[in-house]
Amino acid sequence: MQTENRIQTIFNSISDDYDHMNDIISFNQHTIWRNKTNKEIFVKPGHQVLDLCCGTGDWTIQLAEENKDADITGLDFSENMLKVADKKTADLKNVTLVQGDATDLPYGDDSFDIITIGFGLRNLPDYEGAVEEFYRVLKPGGQLVILETSNPENSLINFGFNIYFGKIMPFLGQKIAGSGQEYTWLYESTSSFLTKAELKMMMHRSGYINIKVIPHTFGTAATHIGYKPLEAAM
């Protein structure tokens, strides 16, 4: 609970600067990664889509704008991040924002056709428990899409990655947003996160099939896609 409270405090405190800082510290790569990932998401008219850990709503908005005949729900536990998202989605009629816990979703079994989570899984206290909870509310045949930072496999690139995220990013956070300690957490959560292979295996253990892994930018991020089997309805 202490870690969960810390994370919630962090994201509440950086909400106003989050979008600006995200563009700077990722060199806007997060937008490129998301655009590439969206080509793998198959939203149909009438689909129910859940964007978890939606933050200030960037992915929620993109999903809603590209799929106006689908219902998009963005869920996040940070009240302040959702306040920013609420302003950004004010003109989108197919968006609903909910404050909630991604590890204990306020939905029944088999509720959503597609679930997305971008740069949020690493902030949850129990990765596997969360992935299993996503599975519960996903409809049979439904698609889970996880976009997350990742530690590069190449040792030289990984060294530079650690220097940037561990030293430079907190410095930028302090200078630009006055939030150096908060951005140190982003490095901690990234450096301790699962490898691409470990996350794929976790999804497999949780019941997902046809799992696809798409690495981005020298392995500094990756998209994992899996499906809930149709027979899960039985």
N, C-alpha and C positions, 0 to 999 in steps of 0.2 A: 504493500500500500504506500510506503514511503516513496518508492521509485515512481509509482503512478502519480502521486501528488507532485513530485518534483517535475515530471514531464508536463503535467497540466499547467503548473506555474510557469514553466519555461515558455510554452507556446502562447499562453495568455499574455506574457510580457513582451513577446516579439511580434505580435500579430500585426501591428501597424506598419512595421518595416519588413515584414516577411516576404512579400512579393518582390519588392525592390532588391532585397538582399539575395533572394533565390536566383534572380537573374544574374547578379554580379558574381556570386560564389560558384555558380555552375557554368559561367560564361554562356548562359542561356541554353545550355545543352539539355536541360530538363524539358524544354519545349520540343526540341528535336526528338528526344527519346519518346515523349508522349505521342507526337505525331506518327512516329514509326509504329508504336504500339497500337494506336487506334486503327491502323490498317488490318490488324488481326482481330478486331472486335466486331462481332456480327449482330448489330442491333436491328431489330425488325419493328414495324409499327405495332404499338400496343405492348411492347416489352416493358417489363419492370426492371430498372437498372439501379443498383445500389453502389454508390461511390463512397467507400469507407476511408476514414481519416482524411476527409475532404479538405480540411484546412480552410484556406480562403476561397476555395471553390474553383480553381483553374480547370481541373479535369472535369468537374461537374458541369461547368459552363460549356466546355468544348463538347462533351457528350450531348448536352441538351440542344446546343445550336446545330449540331450535325444530325440529330435525330429528333426532330420536332414532334413526331408522332409516337414517341416513347416517353414514359414517365421516369424521370431521373430523381433519385433521392440521394442527397449528400449528408453523411453522418460524421460528426466529429465530437470529441469530448471537451474541446476548448471553446468556452462561451465567446471569448474575444475573437477568435479566428472566425467563428460563425457569424459574428456581427459584421465583419469585413465581407464575408461571403454573401450575406444577406443584401448588402448594398449592391454588390456586383451582379446579383441574380434578380434584381427587382423587376426587370422587364421580361423575364423568362417565365412563361406560364406553366411549363412542364417540369419545373424544379421545386422540390420540397426539401427543406433543410431541417435536420433533426440533431439535437444534442444527445449523444448516447455513447455507450461503451462498446467498442468493436469486438470485445471478447465476451460480451453478454448482450447480444442483439435483441432489441425489443420487437422481434418479428417471429411469426410461426414458421414451422418447417415448410420447405419448398415454396418460398415466397417470391424469389427473384430469378429472372432469366439470366442476368449477368451481374457479376460483382467485380468491381475494380478497387484496387488500393494502391495509391502511389506514394512512395516514400513514407509509409506509415507503419508497415509491419515491424520494422526494426525498433519502433518505439513502444511496442506492446510487450507486456511482461512475460507472456507465454506464447511463443510463436506457434507451436504445434496446436495448442488449445485454440488459438485464434483461427488457424486454418481449418480446424475441425468445425468450429462454430460457423465459419463461412459456408462450409459444406452443408451444414444443417439447413440453413435458410435458402440455399441454392436449389432451384428446381431440377429435377432429373433432366439430364441433357444440357444443363446450364453451364456457363463458362465463367471461370475465375481467372482474373488477370491481375498479376502482381508486378508492379514496376518499382524497382528498389535499387539503391546504390549497392555496390559490391566491391570487394577487394580484388584488384587485378591479379591474374595468375602470373604474369611476367614480373620477376623480382625487381627489376629496375623501375618499371612503371609503378609497381606497388610502393617502392621506396619514395618516389616523388609524390604519389597519392597521399601517403601518410604525412609527409612534410607539409603538403598543402592543407590537408584537412586538420592536421594536429596543431600547426603553428600559424600558417598564413590566414586561414579562414577565421579563427577566433580573433586575430588581430584586426581583420577587416570588420568583423562584427562589432568590435569595441569602437573602432574609429568611425564607422558609418552609422551604426545603430546604438552605440553605447551598451552593447550586449555581448561582451567577450565571453563571459562564463556560460551564457546560454548557448553560444555557438560551439563551445567546447563539448557540450553534450552531443551535438550532432556528430562530432568526430568519434566520441566514445561509442555511440550507438552504431555507427557505421563500421568501426574497426572490430567490434565484437560480434557483428552479424554473421549469419550463415554464409558459407560459400554457395556458389550457384548449384553445385552438385548436391550439397546438403539440403538446400531448399527444395530441389527437385525430388529428392528421396523422401523428404517430409510430406510433400504433397501426395506422393505415391502411397505412403503409409496411411494417409488420411482418406484414401479412396479415390482420388482423382485419376483420370486416365488420359491418354493421348497428350502427355505433358510435353510442352515445347519451351525451349529456353532460347532467348534472343539476347546476346550480349551487345552492349553499347559502348562506344568510345574507349577502346582498349580494355574492355572489361570493367570499367569503373562503375557501370550500372548494368542491369539486366532486366528483361521482362520474362516472367514465368507464366505460362498459360496452361490451364488444365480444365477438364470437364468432369462433371458429375455424371456417372453412368445412368443411362435410361432405366436400367433395371433397379436403380435405387428407389424407384417408386413402389416396388413390390415389398 
